[in-house]
Amino acid sequence: MELNNQNHFIKKELSEPELIKAYEEINKFLKKKKFNIFKDIDEIINTLKYNPLRESIVGVCTKHLGMLCERQYRLATFEKWYFLSPKVPNIESFDFTYKRFIDKSKIVQHNKELVQQDSKYQRDYENEYSSLIKFYQNRVLQEHELLLSILNEKGKEIILSSYPQLEIIISDIENVNEEITKWASTLNLKNV
């Protein structure tokens, strides 16, 4: 989408009364709670513990945000289809992939617990679980295996010289391996 079209789209979206109200509510909530979606996933889940959540590349959503969630749901649908096709694995953004996997796993676990309390959330759980499975199979697993392979064959110095952003991952690789294994086992991702 070119810049003029993006600006037009944003201006149009910001003029819709329902979206303006939704944005105001979100901003009020975020200012009050001071959440950072990239750092505070556990607090967000705890705060919204009675609501099923959706995760996508643009953040976390709950049904109570109505129209915004519908737009995010469309993005999640596109993303789900994106992960259906095989990709050539690349470790360049494995730090983001890993973080996102952990966050998605926590949200699926949260939704699973909600379903155990009330079956009306079953569809929300199934959608997020399906998305997590595709993300795990077609991105996390492939990138993680490639990272371990390169690490074993060439060593951490070679990886860090090419991908300095992976320093935290490489320095804590045992914990990363354990977390991936733990969530894959907890959510039964390996047997799907």
ChimeraX attribute file (.defattr): number of C-alpha atoms within 10 A of each C-alpha:
attribute: neighborCount
match mode: 1-to-1
recipient: residues
	/A:1	7
	/A:2	6
	/A:3	8
	/A:4	9
	/A:5	10
	/A:6	11
	/A:7	12
	/A:8	11
	/A:9	13
	/A:10	11
	/A:11	11
	/A:12	10
	/A:13	13
	/A:14	14
	/A:15	11
	/A:16	10
	/A:17	10
	/A:18	14
	/A:19	16
	/A:20	13
	/A:21	13
	/A:22	17
	/A:23	15
	/A:24	12
	/A:25	13
	/A:26	13
	/A:27	13
	/A:28	12
	/A:29	12
	/A:30	13
	/A:31	10
	/A:32	9
	/A:33	12
	/A:34	11
	/A:35	14
	/A:36	11
	/A:37	15
	/A:38	11
	/A:39	11
	/A:40	13
	/A:41	19
	/A:42	14
	/A:43	14
	/A:44	17
	/A:45	19
	/A:46	12
	/A:47	11
	/A:48	14
	/A:49	14
	/A:50	13
	/A:51	18
	/A:52	26
	/A:53	24
	/A:54	23
	/A:55	22
	/A:56	19
	/A:57	10
	/A:58	10
	/A:59	13
	/A:60	19
	/A:61	20
	/A:62	17
	/A:63	15
	/A:64	12
	/A:65	15
	/A:66	14
	/A:67	13
	/A:68	16
	/A:69	19
	/A:70	14
	/A:71	11
	/A:72	21
	/A:73	17
	/A:74	11
	/A:75	14
	/A:76	21
	/A:77	14
	/A:78	11
	/A:79	16
	/A:80	20
	/A:81	11
	/A:82	14
	/A:83	18
	/A:84	13
	/A:85	9
	/A:86	11
	/A:87	11
	/A:88	8
	/A:89	17
	/A:90	13
	/A:91	21
	/A:92	16
	/A:93	12
	/A:94	21
	/A:95	16
	/A:96	13
	/A:97	19
	/A:98	21
	/A:99	14
	/A:100	20
	/A:101	20
	/A:102	17
	/A:103	23
	/A:104	24
	/A:105	23
	/A:106	18
	/A:107	25
	/A:108	26
	/A:109	18
	/A:110	21
	/A:111	27
	/A:112	22
	/A:113	16
	/A:114	20
	/A:115	18
	/A:116	11
	/A:117	11
	/A:118	10
	/A:119	11
	/A:120	12
	/A:121	18
	/A:122	15
	/A:123	13
	/A:124	20
	/A:125	24
	/A:126	15
	/A:127	15
	/A:128	24
	/A:129	21
	/A:130	15
	/A:131	23
	/A:132	24
	/A:133	21
	/A:134	20
	/A:135	22
	/A:136	24
	/A:137	17
	/A:138	19
	/A:139	22
	/A:140	22
	/A:141	18
	/A:142	18
	/A:143	22
	/A:144	21
	/A:145	13
	/A:146	16
	/A:147	22
	/A:148	17
	/A:149	12
	/A:150	15
	/A:151	17
	/A:152	10
	/A:153	10
	/A:154	11
	/A:155	12
	/A:156	18
	/A:157	13
	/A:158	13
	/A:159	19
	/A:160	15
	/A:161	11
	/A:162	10
	/A:163	15
	/A:164	13
	/A:165	16
	/A:166	21
	/A:167	16
	/A:168	12
	/A:169	15
	/A:170	20
	/A:171	11
	/A:172	11
	/A:173	15
	/A:174	10
	/A:175	12
	/A:176	18
	/A:177	13
	/A:178	11
	/A:179	15
	/A:180	19
	/A:181	13
	/A:182	12
	/A:183	17
	/A:184	17
	/A:185	12
	/A:186	12
	/A:187	18
	/A:188	11
	/A:189	17
	/A:190	14
	/A:191	7
	/A:192	9
